[in-house]
Structure formats: C-alpha cells, structure tokens
C-alpha cells in the first residue's frame, strides 16, 4: 500500500502555534495596558473631618510660688515706772488692717496708738513747746477729725485734741508737771512719743502679733505689719516669657483654688541654679486679688497665660485652605463639595477656631487636602 504524504499537517501545526503566540501576546498587551491605565489614574478616596465646637487657645503654664510681702516691725519701749514689756491686750488680729488713729495694742497697761508716718517722733512734748514736729502732730490730729489748728506750738487746743484721742481709745492722756499758763485749773496734757507707733506708708495689715500675756523680747517687737501685699512669682523661660507681657491675663491655680489676675512685672533674664532646680529665665510677678483665701506664703502654684477662651466652631488646622489671601474650607456633601470662606480667630494644638459663618454647623464634614 502506498504512503500518502502528510506535509499539510506540518503547515497546520505551524499556523496553530503562531495563532496561539499571537493570542497570548495580545492578551498580555491588554493586561499591561489596563494595569498602566489604573496606575496613572488612581481612585481618589476623599478624607474628611467633622466640624466641632471647642475652646482653642495657645496657653503656656509655668510654676511659681506665693512670696510674702514686705513687713515692718512695730515696737514698744520701756517708760518710767515700767520694768518689763508685757502685751496686756491685743485688739488687732492677724489679717486686720492697720491705719493711723487706731489702737494697735496695749503694752504694760499703756496704749500703742498709730500715728501718721510723716509726724517726727523723737521727743516728748509739753505745754509751750514748738517746732515742725508739733505742727505735724497738729495736722495729724486735725486729720482724725479733732478741732485743732496747725500753729506749730503745743497749745491748749492741741492738748484737748490729744486728750480726746486717748479717751476715744479708752485711756487717760499722760500729764506733765509743767502747768499750762492758759489753763491752770487742770494738769497739762503732754505728748509722750513712746505711746505711739508708725507704719511706713501709713497703711498695712497685721502679718503677725504677739499673744496676750506674752513678755516681749528685748527688742520690744509687738507685731509685724505687712506693708506690701503677698505676690506670686513664677519663672518663665525666654520662649515662655512672650506669653506673659505686663498687663496680660493669668489664671493662677493651687489645688482647688483658682483666681484670675494679671502680670504686673517681668524681670530681666537671670541664670538658673541647677542645684535648686531653678531654670534660666525671667521672673514674672502677679498680684493676689483682694479677698483671695487659700494662698499662703511659700505655697506652690501654677500660672497659665491668657484667660480661658470661649468655645467656637473649630476644624483641624489642615482643613484650612487658602487662595489669594482668603482662608476657606471645602465642605463635603452628597451633591458635591462646597467652598465656604472662613475667618480663623485662633489656632493651637492642630486646631483652628472659626468665627461663626453661615453655611457651617457642628457636625458638618470638611474635606482634608
């Protein structure tokens, strides 16, 4: 039997092979094209944040202490017939105000009356004495409401005014052996300077006072009068000091105590003391508001710059966009995004405070770039 040639089978095989290679190349090209297209135009997933209502402010807190105000001692001294100084009565207590014309204490049975600081007290005065100290005494008595003229001479009118002052305090005025020629019927009243004390600046508060019955020390100190109020002093670094300009608001806290005050002084830069945990910087001083309780000398406090801000609309700072100097946010909505121009009133800790504006409310979504 004669064999039939099968050369056409070879041709068919070649055609099938080439067709398969072409199909594979075409499929690969399409896949690569689709992948490249996908990479060139990635799907955009919008990211948004919620509009909130919160307090936004840049505040700085520093540590400080309550510093005792300056004090001035008032003393008693021995007089004739008195062997030792004993505090027999204390009409004043710690914290009480002290002013000229008042009775501060009673020592060994004699009063200590507060005399204006501008009255020179260096001698006893008797009838007929004259001088600038007498005139200053007369002016002081007139200031208390007593009828006396500033003649510069220790006359009967001055004696009567002085006697009335003692009587108002519950005591008899001291008298001298010198008889006043103008009033021979009564003993002449004298001015005994040891019965009086003075306070620098005329006013103050009792910082401390001896107990009734106490025997005073040799220096005769009866009380310490605070002539400058306690203050708060805090140390701020150079960077922090910019938040504590003179006149700026400060909130002071110590435990449950919280008071608002303001900066009265900012000192010059000083080096720190690592041994006492004092950092380099400037001392910032704040007064303690009158009537404040719960703050004592030596007590540790914190001082925060700026008053507590009011709450307002707020968005993450990154949501604020800008165009031609105008700030705006892009609100996201189902029907598309919407631009709203805004005014930023403050920014801190990654948040921006916004002035109320129509078109934005709490809970709205703002797009983040």
ZIQUIPE-V120251 format. One record per residue. N is the residue number from 1. RES is the residue in one small letter. PSI is psi in degrees with one decimal (NA if undefined). Layout:
N RES PSI
N RES PSI
//
This chain:
1 x 135.5
2 x 131.4
3 x 131.8
4 x 130.2
5 x 140.1
6 x 32.6
7 x -28.8
8 x -24.4
9 x -34.8
10 x -42.3
11 x -43.9
12 x -40.7
13 x -42.5
14 x -43.2
15 x -44.2
16 x -42.3
17 x -45.3
18 x -37.5
19 x -42.2
20 x -40.8
21 x -40.3
22 x -41.7
23 x -41.7
24 x -42.3
25 x -43.0
26 x -44.2
27 x -42.1
28 x -39.7
29 x -40.8
30 x -42.5
31 x -43.7
32 x -39.5
33 x -41.7
34 x -39.8
35 x -43.5
36 x -40.8
37 x -40.4
38 x -39.7
39 x -35.9
40 x -31.6
41 x 75.3
42 x 154.1
43 x 130.4
44 x 121.7
45 x 106.5
46 x 139.3
47 x 134.1
48 x 166.5
49 x 160.7
50 x 136.3
51 x 130.4
52 x 171.5
53 x 115.1
54 x 165.7
55 x 124.2
56 x 119.8
57 x 147.1
58 x 106.4
59 x 148.7
60 x 134.1
61 x 132.2
62 x 158.7
63 x 147.2
64 x -174.6
65 x 155.7
66 x 125.9
67 x 127.9
68 x 139.5
69 x 165.9
70 x 139.2
71 x 159.0
72 x 132.3
73 x 147.9
74 x 135.2
75 x 155.6
76 x 155.0
77 x 155.0
78 x 143.5
79 x 173.6
80 x 133.1
81 x -1.7
82 x 123.2
83 x -31.8
84 x 159.5
85 x 115.4
86 x 129.8
87 x 105.0
88 x -16.8
89 x 142.7
90 x 84.4
91 x -15.2
92 x 147.6
93 x 165.6
94 x 129.7
95 x -16.1
96 x 144.9
97 x 153.3
98 x 131.9
99 x 157.2
100 x 143.7
101 x -10.2
102 x 159.8
103 x 119.0
104 x -45.7
105 x 169.9
106 x 121.7
107 x 122.0
108 x 39.5
109 x -3.5
110 x 146.4
111 x 153.1
112 x 102.9
113 x 143.5
114 x 118.1
115 x 144.7
116 x 143.3
117 x -19.2
118 x 2.7
119 x 115.7
120 x 127.2
121 x 101.2
122 x -0.8
123 x 157.7
124 x 150.2
125 x 136.6
126 x 171.3
127 x 131.4
128 x -16.7
129 x 149.5
130 x 162.8
131 x 174.5
132 x -29.6
133 x -35.2
134 x -43.9
135 x -42.5
136 x -38.7
137 x -44.2
138 x -39.7
139 x -36.8
140 x -43.7
141 x -39.7
142 x -36.1
143 x -24.6
144 x -5.2
145 x 5.9
146 x 147.6
147 x 98.5
148 x 141.4
149 x 145.9
150 x 82.2
151 x -20.1
152 x 0.6
153 x 136.0
154 x 84.7
155 x -174.2
156 x -39.0
157 x -40.0
158 x -40.3
159 x -42.6
160 x -42.0
161 x -41.7
162 x -41.0
163 x -39.3
164 x -36.8
165 x -48.3
166 x -44.7
167 x -39.4
168 x -27.7
169 x -6.6
170 x 24.9
171 x 163.9
172 x 140.4
173 x 144.6
174 x 151.3
175 x 161.7
176 x 166.4
177 x -9.6
178 x 127.3
179 x 131.3
180 x 119.3
181 x -25.4
182 x -11.4
183 x 75.9
184 x -10.6
185 x -11.3
186 x 150.5
187 x 144.0
188 x 125.2
189 x 142.1
190 x 162.4
191 x 112.2
192 x 106.4
193 x -24.1
194 x -10.2
195 x 3.3
196 x 150.4
197 x 161.3
198 x 150.6
199 x 126.0
200 x 129.4
201 x -2.0
202 x -25.4
203 x 154.9
204 x -170.1
205 x 149.8
206 x 115.3
207 x -35.8
208 x 153.4
209 x 144.6
210 x 155.1
211 x 152.2
212 x 131.7
213 x -7.3
214 x 138.6
215 x 120.2
216 x 151.0
217 x 175.8
218 x -29.1
219 x -11.1
220 x 16.9
221 x 122.1
222 x -42.6
223 x 161.0
224 x 126.3
225 x 124.1
226 x 117.2
227 x -0.6
228 x 134.1
229 x 154.3
230 x 148.0
231 x 171.6
232 x 129.3
233 x 126.4
234 x 147.9
235 x 123.8
236 x 141.2
237 x 172.0
238 x -40.6
239 x -37.9
240 x -30.5
241 x -27.5
242 x -21.1
243 x -1.1
244 x 53.7
245 x 150.4
246 x 129.0
247 x -13.2
248 x 155.1
249 x 146.1
250 x 140.2
251 x 121.5
252 x 132.7
253 x 140.5
254 x 103.4
255 x -124.0
256 x -3.5
257 x 131.4
258 x 120.2
259 x 150.0
260 x 133.2
261 x -165.9
262 x 159.1
263 x 129.3
264 x -22.0
265 x 146.3
266 x 116.5
267 x 173.7
268 x 161.6
269 x 135.8
270 x 154.2
271 x 154.4
272 x 178.3
273 x 95.9
274 x -30.0
275 x -28.1
276 x 17.7
277 x 37.8
278 x 119.1
279 x 154.2
280 x 143.3
281 x -152.6
282 x 141.9
283 x 125.4
284 x 130.9
285 x 135.0
286 x 140.1
287 x 156.2
288 x 122.3
289 x 142.0
290 x 140.1
291 x -2.1
292 x 132.8
293 x 153.4
294 x 3.7
295 x 115.3
296 x 152.5
297 x 135.1
298 x -9.9
299 x 138.2
300 x 140.9
301 x 169.6
302 x 146.5
303 x 123.4
304 x 127.7
305 x 144.9
306 x 148.9
307 x 160.4
308 x 122.5
309 x 155.9
310 x 154.4
311 x 149.6
312 x 173.7
313 x 140.3
314 x 143.9
315 x 159.0
316 x 140.4
317 x -31.3
318 x -18.7
319 x -12.7
320 x 121.5
321 x 165.8
322 x 139.5
323 x 122.7
324 x 39.1
325 x 3.7
326 x 125.8
327 x 143.1
328 x 164.4
329 x 157.9
330 x 108.9
331 x 136.9
332 x 136.1
333 x 165.3
334 x -35.6
335 x 2.9
336 x 171.2
337 x 158.3
338 x 132.4
339 x 133.7
340 x 119.0
341 x 139.3
342 x 163.6
343 x 118.6
344 x 120.3
345 x -22.5
346 x 158.6
347 x 137.3
348 x 147.1
349 x 36.1
350 x 7.8
351 x 152.0
352 x 129.6
353 x 137.4
354 x 140.9
355 x 145.5
356 x 134.0
357 x 142.9
358 x 135.2
359 x -9.8
360 x 133.9
361 x 161.2
362 x 134.4
363 x -17.5
364 x 155.7
365 x 129.4
366 x 136.2
367 x 140.2
368 x 135.5
369 x NA
//
